[in-house]
Amino acid sequence: MPIFEYACKKCGQEFEALVRPNQDAPSCPACQSSELDKLISIPAVKSESTHALALGAAKKRDQKAATHNARVQREYELHHND
């Protein structure tokens, strides 16, 4: 069953919806409007190069989160003496 992307004409909210055959058109989850634009989606492509790019981005994201978490932990330790 296809998942489609929509943009609400009334409030601008973008969302995805699973659309089953013989089902009414979805409505906006934010404002419940049925005035929607169907967006063009790019299909997912999986290859060695896209996998390597995704892995590199994930490593960068995880390193940034680890650095932030270490800083938060250190600040907590400095300000909360037992």
C-alpha positions as CSV (number, residue, x, y, z in Angstrom):
1,M,0.0,0.0,0.0
2,P,1.5,3.3,-1.0
3,I,2.4,6.1,1.3
4,F,1.9,9.5,-0.2
5,E,3.1,12.9,0.9
6,Y,0.7,15.8,1.2
7,A,0.8,19.5,2.0
8,C,-2.3,21.2,3.5
9,K,-3.4,24.3,1.5
10,K,-5.1,25.7,4.6
11,C,-2.3,25.6,7.2
12,G,0.8,24.5,5.2
13,Q,1.4,21.3,7.3
14,E,3.3,18.6,5.4
15,F,2.6,15.0,6.3
16,E,2.6,11.4,5.0
17,A,-0.5,9.2,4.7
18,L,-1.0,5.6,4.0
19,V,-3.7,5.5,1.3
20,R,-5.6,2.2,0.9
21,P,-7.8,1.4,-2.1
22,N,-11.4,2.4,-1.7
23,Q,-10.5,4.8,1.1
24,D,-11.5,8.4,1.4
25,A,-8.8,11.0,0.8
26,P,-6.9,11.8,4.0
27,S,-7.3,15.0,6.0
28,C,-4.7,17.3,7.5
29,P,-3.7,16.0,11.0
30,A,-3.1,19.6,12.2
31,C,-6.3,21.4,11.0
32,Q,-8.5,18.5,9.6
33,S,-8.8,20.3,6.3
34,S,-9.3,18.1,3.2
35,E,-7.8,20.7,0.9
36,L,-4.5,19.0,0.1
37,D,-1.8,19.1,-2.5
38,K,-0.2,15.8,-3.3
39,L,3.6,16.2,-3.3
40,I,6.0,14.5,-5.6
41,S,8.1,12.0,-3.7
42,I,11.5,10.8,-4.7
43,P,11.8,7.0,-4.5
44,A,14.4,5.6,-2.1
45,V,17.4,4.2,-3.9
46,K,19.7,1.8,-2.1
47,S,23.2,1.3,-3.4
48,E,26.7,1.0,-2.0
49,S,27.3,4.8,-2.5
50,T,24.0,5.8,-0.9
51,H,24.7,3.4,2.0
52,A,28.2,4.9,2.5
53,L,26.7,8.4,2.5
54,A,24.0,7.5,5.0
55,L,26.6,5.7,7.2
56,G,28.9,8.7,7.2
57,A,26.0,11.1,8.1
58,A,24.9,8.8,10.9
59,K,28.5,8.6,12.3
60,K,28.7,12.4,12.2
61,R,25.3,12.8,13.9
62,D,26.2,10.2,16.6
63,Q,29.6,11.9,17.2
64,K,27.9,15.3,17.6
65,A,25.3,13.8,20.0
66,A,28.1,12.0,22.0
67,T,30.0,15.2,22.4
68,H,26.9,17.1,23.5
69,N,26.0,14.3,26.0
70,A,29.5,14.3,27.5
71,R,29.4,18.1,27.9
72,V,26.0,17.9,29.6
73,Q,27.2,15.1,31.9
74,R,30.3,17.1,32.8
75,E,28.3,20.2,33.6
76,Y,25.9,18.2,35.7
77,E,28.8,16.7,37.7
78,L,30.4,20.1,38.3
79,H,27.1,21.6,39.6
80,H,25.8,18.7,41.6
81,N,28.1,17.8,44.4
82,D,27.2,14.8,46.5
